[in-house]
Amino acid sequence: MTSRLKTELCDILGIEYPIILAGMGGAAGPALAAAVSAAGGLGVVGATGYTPEELHGMIAKVRSLTDKPFGVDLLLPSSIVDTGNREDLEVEISDDHRRYVDQLKEEFGIPDPKKRRDRPPLTKDYFQQQVQVVLDEKVPVFASGLGNPGWMVDDAHAQGMKVLGLVGNVKNAKRVAAANVDAVVAQGTEAGGHTGRIGTLALVPQVVDAVSPTKVVAAGGIGDGRGLLAALALGAQAVWCGTAFLATPEAYQDSEERGEVDRWTRDVQHKKLVAAVDEDTRIGRMYSGKTMRHVYNAWSEAWERPEAPPTLPMPLQGLLVSEALQGAREAHIEELVGGPAGNVAGLIDAIRPAKTVVESMVQQAEELLDRIASPARA
Ligand SMILES: Cc1cc2nc3c(=O)[nH]c(=O)nc-3n(C[C@H](O)[C@H](O)[C@H](O)COP(=O)(O)O)c2cc1C
């Protein structure tokens, strides 16, 4: 039986339920994306950290796990350097910044990392190469998590693909809708990861009105069936959920298999997510240089001290801090474990399989629909 929650966008994307796994670098790999797609939602791989070669492999892996539609998410920031390798860019990092990171390494006892990640930094050249892979692979859905995907929409449509563009305000929503995307993802400040200033409840209907007839997906702070139904009531055609799917055994699974995080780190991340209450995530630029909501911890606090230097723009802040954070993970320094997560972390009280997260969201929303239709039975 077709779900009553099914929307026109579900038909366009070829999915059963209006639930989309948000692209989450490191956390949403092929295992999680395939599990969400197999459960009737749309799984989206957070692919920003993959080189073009790795991206081919990740796409093949999703295809080996499910024959359902899936997506790939990349960051296409508009304010970023055109080109440059790690060494070229690192010369722009001041001695003050390096000294401050050294000071923090000493304070927290962070060793140099054993494994160095020699990935190229995010530049315009680099993300254009990543997008080319997505086009060559004819991935069913492409999502841009930052910036305007307008420059690749025609090519994507020519490949039979659909394109989603994520925004945090009405101005950018209009810009991205004008670029002919298939849906605009309107993300409120509650969201985990890079995020804006406007709350989801206020943003989504304003974006719906501003970009109609372009379809809208709601994001930020949606973690159960109540949030799903509320988003549909606001005029959204689906929800884009990140934090809710972090609390699953499939999250970070591929990163663990690739040796990028170990089981201890995954377990501590899960433990902190389950323990988190509504105020435990905050916004700061100390990870990537852009405003990012994350689990507030000793690292966040260290960058808010009066003596801390101002954070650097993307991608320099990431280059500045990534090795120290890698060293902290390898040395199992629990107070420094954190990472991106949204306000909805306070709603999470258990680690459940991704399939269960999808099914329980659908079931709760369906039950609510019944209750609203027949209040006397509630
Ligand atoms: C752990 C984590 C990693 C994320 N990484 C990315 C990323 O690499 N690219 C991106 O576009 N968005 C990223 N995001 C943002 C999500 O795609 C999504 O917009 C957000 O999680 C939605 O809000 P919610 O967390 O309240 O569900 C990340 C979010 C989290 C929680």
The ligand as a Gaussian input file, in Angstrom:
#p B3LYP/6-31G(d) Opt

LIG

0 1
 C       28.351000      14.554000      11.343000
 C       27.848000      15.482000      10.289000
 C       28.607000      15.682000       9.151000
 C       28.154000      16.522000       8.139000
 N       28.899000      16.651000       7.004000
 C       28.390000      17.347000       5.963000
 C       29.080000      17.360000       4.711000
 O       30.153000      16.778000       4.563000
 N       28.508000      18.031000       3.690000
 C       27.303000      18.672000       3.823000
 O       26.799000      19.216000       2.856000
 N       26.643000      18.709000       5.010000
 C       27.149000      18.037000       6.058000
 N       26.450000      18.004000       7.233000
 C       25.123000      18.649000       7.312000
 C       24.028000      17.661000       6.906000
 O       24.114000      17.361000       5.539000
 C       22.617000      18.207000       7.173000
 O       22.438000      19.381000       6.433000
 C       22.269000      18.407000       8.623000
 O       22.765000      17.347000       9.396000
 C       20.748000      18.502000       8.798000
 O       20.374000      18.862000      10.096000
 P       20.150000      17.810000      11.313000
 O       21.530000      17.413000      11.736000
 O       19.437000      18.612000      12.320000
 O       19.361000      16.677000      10.772000
 C       26.917000      17.204000       8.280000
 C       26.163000      17.023000       9.453000
 C       26.603000      16.182000      10.442000
 C       25.759000      15.999000      11.669000

